[in-house]
Amino acid sequence: MLTIRHFTKSYKGGKKAVDDLNLVVEKGDIYGFIGHNGAGKTTTIRSVVGVLDFEEGDIEIDGISIKKDPVACKRVTAYIPDNPDLYDHLTGIQYLNFIGDLYSVSKTDRERLIKQYGDAFQITASLGNLISSYSHGMKQKLAIISALIHQPKLLVLDEPFVGLDPQAAHTLKAIMADLCRNGSAIFFSTHVLDVAEKLCNKIAIIKAGRLITYGKTEDVKGDHSLEDVFLELIDND
Ligand SMILES: Nc1ncnc2c1ncn2[C@@H]1O[C@H](COP(=O)(O)OP(=O)(O)OP(=O)(O)O)[C@@H](O)[C@H]1O
């Protein structure tokens, strides 16, 4: 579903933020992307979703190169950034309908999914209110619902659990598992290693722009906790 080949990205005047990264996310995978601050996670994620240009390598989504046909790639991808920037002057429901229109979601699917996810995140009663009146967590829930209503083949999330209350985090984990059981793929960054360990079937660890290990969670962590493996790799590699 997502293939990253020899991906390399430098910012103007800086060293390589990501250097020769290769990764494959298959249908049904929940792939956790972990690394210390500044390791290159957001740079990779923003390039995968077509927000950031890159000079070397290629990224394919569902077999299509993001460089050759970015619109086709975006049509099947949903992206939830770490700090979603929504339209404050719209109500929650207006925003969801705007996204539904962009992705040509039918009226029936739209109503069903907004009800399903709105109820799951306990935000249905607030959807008629202006986004400017929402708390940070409510904005994050709205961004998540807007990503889910177009039923993406690939869901990409940057630090999705930061700012969510425990109940919302629990709901999101259940939805992520459900999506992947139904054949979508998820690629997400996180610093919450115990969540990554429980939720992800695959893990990649990045350090200073280079992947230092990746693969099935049980192979990456062996008999140890993911936290122990991560700390050891980050210290010793
Ligand atoms: N707009 C930018 N201009 C210049 N350098 C940047 C820019 N954005 C990121 N970088 C640099 O690229 C490297 C990777 O940053 P990135 O944001 O991808 O890390 P990250 O793994 O997402 O970190 P965090 O966990 O703190 O969010 C860092 O050295 C950072 O300073």
The ligand as an SDF file (V2000), in Angstrom:
LIG
                    3D

 31 33  0  0  0  0  0  0  0  0999 V2000
   11.3660   23.4300    8.0470 N   0  0  0  0  0  0  0  0  0  0  0  0
   12.5740   22.9940    8.4180 C   0  0  0  0  0  0  0  0  0  0  0  0
   13.6990   23.6660    8.0970 N   0  0  0  0  0  0  0  0  0  0  0  0
   14.9220   23.2160    8.4410 C   0  0  0  0  0  0  0  0  0  0  0  0
   15.1290   22.0750    9.1350 N   0  0  0  0  0  0  0  0  0  0  0  0
   14.0490   21.3550    9.5030 C   0  0  0  0  0  0  0  0  0  0  0  0
   12.7170   21.7720    9.1720 C   0  0  0  0  0  0  0  0  0  0  0  0
   11.8420   20.8600    9.6660 N   0  0  0  0  0  0  0  0  0  0  0  0
   12.5980   19.9170   10.2780 C   0  0  0  0  0  0  0  0  0  0  0  0
   13.9220   20.2200   10.1790 N   0  0  0  0  0  0  0  0  0  0  0  0
   15.0370   19.4210   10.7050 C   0  0  0  0  0  0  0  0  0  0  0  0
   14.9360   18.1150   10.1740 O   0  0  0  0  0  0  0  0  0  0  0  0
   15.2660   17.1310   11.1730 C   0  0  0  0  0  0  0  0  0  0  0  0
   14.0940   16.1620   11.3190 C   0  0  0  0  0  0  0  0  0  0  0  0
   12.9790   16.8660   11.8690 O   0  0  0  0  0  0  0  0  0  0  0  0
   11.5270   16.1880   12.0010 P   0  0  0  0  0  0  0  0  0  0  0  0
   10.5510   17.2740   12.3120 O   0  0  0  0  0  0  0  0  0  0  0  0
   11.2730   15.3540   10.8110 O   0  0  0  0  0  0  0  0  0  0  0  0
   11.7530   15.2350   13.2830 O   0  0  0  0  0  0  0  0  0  0  0  0
   10.7320   14.3750   14.1410 P   0  0  0  0  0  0  0  0  0  0  0  0
   11.3100   12.9850   14.2220 O   0  0  0  0  0  0  0  0  0  0  0  0
    9.3610   14.4820   13.6080 O   0  0  0  0  0  0  0  0  0  0  0  0
   10.8500   15.0630   15.5710 O   0  0  0  0  0  0  0  0  0  0  0  0
    9.7770   15.2640   16.7810 P   0  0  0  0  0  0  0  0  0  0  0  0
    9.6830   13.9330   17.4670 O   0  0  0  0  0  0  0  0  0  0  0  0
   10.4500   16.2910   17.6420 O   0  0  0  0  0  0  0  0  0  0  0  0
    8.4930   15.7400   16.1810 O   0  0  0  0  0  0  0  0  0  0  0  0
   15.6160   17.9190   12.4370 C   0  0  0  0  0  0  0  0  0  0  0  0
   17.0290   18.0470   12.4760 O   0  0  0  0  0  0  0  0  0  0  0  0
   14.9610   19.2610   12.2150 C   0  0  0  0  0  0  0  0  0  0  0  0
   15.6910   20.2850   12.8630 O   0  0  0  0  0  0  0  0  0  0  0  0
  1  2  1  0
  2  3  1  0
  2  7  2  0
  3  4  2  0
  4  5  1  0
  5  6  2  0
  6  7  1  0
  6 10  1  0
  7  8  1  0
  8  9  2  0
  9 10  1  0
 10 11  1  0
 11 12  1  0
 11 30  1  0
 12 13  1  0
 13 14  1  0
 13 28  1  0
 14 15  1  0
 15 16  1  0
 16 17  2  0
 16 18  1  0
 16 19  1  0
 19 20  1  0
 20 21  2  0
 20 22  1  0
 20 23  1  0
 23 24  1  0
 24 25  2  0
 24 26  1  0
 24 27  1  0
 28 29  1  0
 28 30  1  0
 30 31  1  0
M  END
$$$$
